[in-house]
Amino acid sequence: MGDPAGVGPEVAAKAWDAFGGRVGTRPLKLVGDPAIFRTHGELGDNAFWPAARHAASESPQHASAKAVIGAIDEAVGAALTGRAGAIVTAPIHKASLLEAGFPFAGHTEYLAQRTGASRAVMMLVGGTLRVVPLTIHIPLAEVPGAVSCSAIVETVEIVLASLARDFSIESPRLAIAGLNPHAGESGRLGREDIEIVTPAAETLRARGYLVSGPLPADTMFHEAARARYDAALCMYHDQALIPLKTLAFWEGVNVTLGLPIVRTSPDHGTAFDIAGRGTADARSMIAAVRMAAAMADARGA
């Protein structure tokens, strides 16, 4: 459901309708308050997950936070026990959840804790482009201090394992962006690429992985460059998301790697400003559902 005051219930209901309630052999179920979903379409009882209902008020306040978290927990529990093959989460309003005592920065961190994963990795997918930000929702000034050799190595290993398991890519290739302009230009524009990123890439290559970099980020995303890798590791949020959203704004999908379950989501926020108007674009949610089903098929979930 996501936040009931945002566009999540609307795009979820639209996606359910677009698939006719089924993607391939898999039935789709909406998790959350049926009354909220039904404001966005004609939905019979078969559209909903047959479990406890989480009533929600249509405002991003504390009353809704419990329902939002309850719906996530319900879906995660179904996936962990094999009753569901995957979950697709609609956008949440992090500020209202934090105000209600939710101790996580977002879905990714919460799902890692909830599923017992040691590390969860966010990957954004749009068309043939897959990007992974090493650091996510932190101020830009804090990024250099958060970039470490161990974080790069651990993240890349999770990404490459997922590309093989969830996307059926044999011998996946990964490109690593440099932190600084021109990947540091031999240290003249910063030492991090020499002292941190390069040793991480060398460690990965020594382990037999097909890894290139560090590469100048400004030349990594044109068409010919994208043909040389299956995913790109970027050092910070905007370095990854600007090319992704430029190339595939309406069809971008957020995928969480490193979990024992399949989880995707649309690559947009709650959009409170247009919620309730019936004008929300559901293409990203539809792409997220389609990808979740494909990943579940690849895992045999």
C-alpha positions in Angstrom: 0.0 0.0 0.0 2.7 2.5 0.9 1.5 5.7 2.4 -2.3 5.9 2.0 -2.1 9.7 1.4 0.3 9.3 -1.5 0.0 7.8 -4.9 1.0 4.3 -3.8 -2.5 2.8 -3.5 -3.5 4.4 -6.8 -0.6 3.1 -8.8 -0.9 -0.3 -7.1 -4.5 -0.6 -8.0 -3.8 0.6 -11.6 -1.0 -2.0 -11.9 -3.3 -4.8 -10.6 -5.9 -3.8 -13.2 -3.3 -3.5 -16.0 -2.2 -7.1 -15.4 -5.8 -8.3 -14.9 -4.8 -9.5 -11.4 -2.2 -11.9 -12.6 1.3 -11.7 -14.1 2.1 -14.9 -15.9 1.0 -17.8 -13.7 1.2 -15.7 -10.6 -1.8 -14.0 -9.0 -1.4 -10.5 -7.7 -2.6 -9.4 -4.3 -3.0 -6.0 -2.8 -1.8 -5.7 0.8 -3.3 -2.9 3.0 -6.6 -1.3 3.6 -9.1 -2.4 0.9 -11.2 0.8 1.4 -8.1 2.9 0.4 -7.5 0.8 -2.7 -11.1 0.9 -3.7 -11.1 4.6 -4.0 -8.9 4.1 -7.0 -10.8 1.4 -8.9 -13.4 -1.4 -9.0 -11.7 -4.2 -7.0 -13.3 -7.4 -5.8 -12.3 -9.3 -2.7 -10.1 -11.5 -4.8 -7.7 -8.6 -5.3 -6.7 -8.5 -1.7 -4.3 -10.6 0.5 -6.6 -12.8 2.7 -5.2 -11.7 6.0 -5.7 -9.1 8.8 -6.6 -5.7 7.4 -4.6 -2.6 8.4 -7.0 0.3 8.4 -5.4 3.7 7.6 -6.4 7.3 7.5 -5.7 9.3 4.4 -3.1 11.6 5.9 0.6 11.1 6.5 0.3 11.2 10.3 0.9 8.7 13.1 -2.4 7.0 12.6 -1.3 5.9 9.2 2.3 4.9 10.2 1.1 1.7 12.0 -0.9 0.7 9.0 2.0 1.3 6.6 4.4 -0.7 8.7 1.7 -3.4 9.2 1.2 -3.8 5.5 4.9 -4.2 4.9 5.3 -6.7 7.6 2.4 -8.7 6.3 3.9 -8.9 2.8 7.4 -9.7 4.1 6.0 -12.4 6.3 4.2 -14.0 3.3 7.4 -13.9 1.3 9.6 -15.3 4.0 7.2 -18.3 4.5 6.9 -19.0 0.8 3.3 -17.9 0.6 4.3 -15.2 -1.8 7.0 -15.2 -4.5 7.9 -11.5 -4.2 6.8 -8.2 -2.8 6.4 -4.8 -4.5 6.3 -1.9 -2.1 4.6 1.4 -2.8 6.3 4.6 -1.7 6.4 5.5 2.0 6.7 8.9 3.7 9.9 8.6 5.7 9.4 11.7 7.7 6.0 10.7 9.1 7.3 7.2 9.9 10.3 8.6 11.7 8.0 10.9 13.7 6.0 7.9 14.7 9.1 6.1 16.0 10.1 4.1 13.0 13.9 3.7 13.5 15.0 3.2 9.9 15.9 5.5 7.0 13.6 3.7 4.6 12.5 0.4 3.1 15.9 -0.9 2.4 17.3 -0.7 5.9 14.1 -2.0 7.4 13.8 -5.0 5.1 17.4 -5.9 5.8 16.7 -6.0 9.6 13.3 -7.7 9.1 14.7 -10.5 6.9 18.0 -11.0 8.8 20.1 -9.9 5.9 23.6 -8.8 6.8 23.6 -6.1 4.1 21.0 -4.9 1.7 22.0 -3.1 -1.6 19.8 -0.8 -3.6 19.9 -1.2 -7.4 17.9 1.0 -9.8 17.0 -0.5 -13.1 15.7 1.2 -16.2 15.7 -0.5 -19.6 19.2 -2.1 -20.0 20.8 0.2 -17.4 21.4 -1.0 -13.8 23.0 1.3 -11.3 23.9 0.9 -7.7 24.7 3.8 -5.4 27.4 2.8 -2.8 26.2 5.5 -0.4 22.6 6.5 -0.5 20.7 9.1 1.6 23.5 11.0 3.2 24.7 14.6 2.7 27.2 14.9 -0.2 29.8 16.3 2.2 29.8 13.0 4.1 30.2 10.8 1.0 34.1 10.6 0.9 34.2 9.4 4.5 31.7 6.7 3.8 33.5 5.3 0.8 35.7 2.4 1.9 37.5 -0.5 0.2 35.5 -3.1 2.2 32.2 -1.4 1.4 32.9 -1.5 -2.3 34.1 -5.1 -2.3 31.1 -6.3 -0.3 28.6 -4.4 -2.4 30.0 -5.6 -5.7 29.9 -9.2 -4.6 26.2 -8.9 -3.6 25.4 -7.2 -6.9 27.3 -9.7 -9.1 25.7 -12.6 -7.2 22.2 -11.1 -7.8 22.9 -10.5 -11.5 23.7 -14.2 -11.9 20.9 -15.5 -9.7 18.0 -13.0 -10.2 18.7 -11.8 -13.8 20.2 -15.0 -15.2 23.3 -13.2 -16.5 26.3 -15.6 -17.0 29.6 -14.0 -16.1 28.2 -10.6 -15.2 30.3 -7.5 -15.8 30.4 -4.5 -13.5 31.8 -1.0 -13.9 32.9 1.1 -11.0 32.7 4.9 -11.2 35.4 7.0 -9.6 34.4 9.3 -6.8 36.1 12.4 -8.1 35.9 14.1 -11.5 37.9 12.2 -14.1 38.3 9.4 -11.5 40.7 11.7 -9.7 43.0 12.3 -12.7 46.0 10.5 -11.2 45.5 12.1 -7.8 45.4 15.7 -9.0 41.6 15.9 -8.3 41.6 13.8 -5.1 43.3 10.8 -3.7 40.3 8.6 -3.0 40.2 6.9 -6.3 43.9 5.9 -6.0 43.8 4.9 -2.3 40.4 3.4 -2.0 38.5 2.6 -5.2 41.5 1.2 -7.2 42.6 -1.3 -4.5 38.9 -2.4 -4.2 38.7 -3.0 -7.9 42.0 -4.9 -7.9 40.8 -7.1 -5.0 37.7 -8.0 -6.9 39.6 -8.7 -10.1 42.0 -10.9 -8.1 38.9 -12.9 -7.0 38.0 -13.6 -10.6 35.2 -11.0 -11.0 34.8 -9.1 -14.3 35.2 -5.6 -12.9 36.4 -2.4 -14.6 37.3 0.9 -13.0 37.5 3.3 -11.4 36.1 5.0 -14.5 35.3 8.7 -15.0 31.5 8.9 -14.3 30.9 11.5 -17.0 31.8 9.0 -19.8 30.2 5.9 -18.3 26.6 6.3 -19.4 26.5 6.9 -23.2 25.2 4.1 -25.3 28.5 2.5 -26.3 29.8 2.6 -22.8 26.7 1.0 -21.3 27.2 -2.0 -23.7 30.4 -2.9 -21.9 28.9 -3.7 -18.5 25.8 -5.2 -16.9 25.7 -2.9 -13.9 27.5 0.2 -12.7 28.5 0.9 -9.1 28.4 4.6 -8.4 29.8 6.3 -5.3 26.8 8.4 -4.3 23.1 8.9 -4.9 22.9 11.4 -7.7 25.9 9.9 -9.6 23.7 6.8 -10.0 20.2 8.2 -10.2 20.7 11.1 -12.6 21.6 8.9 -15.6 19.0 6.3 -14.7 16.2 8.9 -14.4 17.4 10.7 -17.6 17.2 7.5 -19.6 14.2 5.8 -18.0 12.3 8.2 -15.8 8.9 6.6 -16.2 9.9 3.0 -16.1 12.6 3.0 -13.4 12.5 0.2 -10.8 14.1 0.0 -7.4 15.4 -3.5 -6.5 16.8 -4.5 -3.1 19.6 -7.0 -3.5 21.1 -9.2 -0.7 17.7 -10.2 0.8 16.4 -13.8 1.1 13.2 -12.5 -0.6 12.5 -10.6 -3.8 11.6 -7.0 -3.3 11.1 -4.3 -5.9 9.4 -0.9 -5.9 8.6 2.0 -8.3 11.4 4.5 -8.6 9.3 7.5 -7.3 8.0 9.0 -4.1 4.7 9.5 -2.5 3.8 12.5 -4.7 1.3 14.0 -2.2 0.7 17.0 -4.5 -1.1 14.8 -7.0 -2.5 12.1 -4.8 -6.3 11.5 -5.1 -6.6 13.1 -8.5 -6.5 9.8 -10.5 -3.6 11.2 -12.6 -0.6 9.2 -11.2 1.5 7.5 -13.8 1.6 3.7 -13.0 4.3 2.7 -15.5 7.0 2.4 -12.9 4.8 0.3 -10.6 3.9 -1.9 -13.6 7.6 -2.3 -14.4 8.3 -3.1 -10.7 5.6 -5.8 -10.7 6.9 -7.4 -13.9 10.5 -7.4 -12.6 9.5 -8.9 -9.3 7.7 -11.8 -11.1 10.7 -12.3 -13.4 13.1 -12.4 -10.4 10.8 -14.8 -8.5 10.8 -17.1 -11.6 14.6 -17.0 -11.8 14.9 -18.0 -8.1 12.1 -20.6 -8.4 10.3 -18.8 -5.5 
